[in-house]
């Protein structure tokens, strides 16, 4: 989503408004201050036109509104050597009775699973048919079998976006902020908008370092409000036709939105449905308008790719193309670049295209045999047991990093403390892995296969030899593969403990409490059902000495002093506490008991299928939450928001008390129940959880498709897409 520029702050007050209004009235001629009466026939005509517009907009809305789809996507992204799952939302339009849905590429980008909510509230599974990042378009299709017995689907039709004119009334439809369907109205303000760079030439937009977008687009600019979540939704004319797909907008709607022209969308959608991609010709050069060059004709060749079709044919940077296959060409303004690039890309792959150029003022002729335009960015995956993520090296990736070839895989991230980071020498971002255990790695698929073969060995090898290129230097390192194990945290050996919680009373606090010379530890809590609760200790007592040894904390860094001294004593023995109570010094005996299990020491279970980590309840959990012994279950520590449990509405802090018909009393019953679920593989499971003071029923719908270790398990937030 594009953000509009922040406007200067404008102070407003009724007094100021009245003053400005008065000044305006004084400045107006006297005759202009009195509005002439509108004749009755004109009033009637205006009302008639108003009703006609309302009726026309209603008809147009009703032709498209039923075909709107709210799109929910489970996404993955890669950072710091890990794969993060997340959720994104956007909009789309059903464009055929077969259930094809047109949306933005950046809505479907990195999508693994898709759900669409139709106008009749049905929530259905969808599949990606194909995407085209260069135009920011994608097509989904409602999964086969989802529409059985569901009747026909409403769908919208395309109009001719070349007929759109500045001032036309349009409607933007979609699901802003992931809310249900909405429509806003506005006017077209520009029909051939391009986003220019600082040199007033067409800027090349990117999703990231490697992925270009929008190079074939001139956007329809309009002021119908669009927000994050509107991306992929249709721009509609008063005939009820799609004349654009909304892609980007101003901050919080604003008054500037941009839509991909409908004619581009129609062509791209047809090719994605037929081929799963958009076949295009590649030439290996970029162009620049002649606006500031002093030239009067042609288009400037701005750059030529090494070993591309144009370079092999002899085209050079600085050449001025004046004819293409005999047809004259002149690109004076940036707005003329996208149509030229699209016309060239749409030519058949492998075609011979003749360029007549001026080189140093002399005419030349160059014939370029086109190649298939390849994707800018390829596959990326996380290799959990090695602690790194690796990216396919495409021609674009290689060119952007000045790599000599596309062979190998590029390390895009290394997790801190992982085998990759601890290798000697350690692997780092932008290293290129060339070989594993002496076997050459040419492609991303070969690296995946080598990783999986090694991780399936029994036993695992102690070391893996990795050969990698770092800025032209060929290095080798030893990586120690280490599969992740879910181990319970270490439990501390039982020590002596007094069932209280305290805060240090340092000098300044002692002064405010009225006893500047008496330091110690103030009792803030006497835990019930402990031996301390059976003693005479009370909240508010200040413990000044333990077994005659004075306690003098100097600051918060000494908050654990009393606890440490108690742990040096023996369980079952007695401690003599000297306390200050109401200005009186008292000697109180307390029997020492064994330390209680802390939340940090509690046993845990991490379920990779449900992407959920739980732990057993502890004494301190019960005390802090005021739970009695009747509260049983396991506490949710963490989960992935886009995992099965997270999508089912389970949250950190929930206490799982029942799964299906089984009561969960402790970690063992939880583990046993989850093992049975894994064997049975049900399509829906009811989790009964305690959340705060209420019981909640959460319905989890797992997807039992096979999984690989080449995956991830981190958390990410919901992200409304686009604008």
Secondary structure, DSSP 8 states (H G I E B T S, - for coil): -------------HHHHHHHHHHHHHHS-HHHHS-----HHHHHHHHHHHHHHHHHHHHHHHHHGGGEEEEEEEEEEEETTEEEEEEEEEEEEE-STT-EEEE-HHHHTTEEEEEEE-TTS-EEEEEEEEEETTTTEEEEEE-TTTTTTS-------B--GGG--TT-EEEEEE-GGG-S-EEEEEEEEEEEE--B-TTSSB--EESSSS-EE-TT--EEEE-S---TT-TT-EEE-TTS-EEEEEEEEETTEEEEEEEEEHHHHHHHHHHHHHHSS---EE-SEEEE-STTTS-SSBEEEEEE-TTSHHHHHT--TT-EEEEETTEE-B--SGGGHHHHHHHHHTS-TT-EEEEEEEETTEEEEEEEE-EE---SS--EEEETTTTEEEEE--HHHHHHTT-S-S-SEEEEEE-TTSHHHHSBS---TT-EEEEETTEE--SHHHHHHHHHHHHT-SS--S-EEEEEEETTEEEEEEE----------------EE-SEEEEEE-HHHHHHHT-TT--EEEEEEE-TTSHHHHSS--TT-EEEEETTEE----SGGGTTHHHHHHHTS-TT-EEEEEEEETTEEEEEEEE-EE----TTTS-EEEETTTTEEEEE--HHHHHHHT--TT--SEEEEEE-TTSHHHHTT--TT-EEEEETTEE--SHHHHHHHHHHHHHH--S-EEEEEEETTEEEEEEE--------SSS--B---EEE---
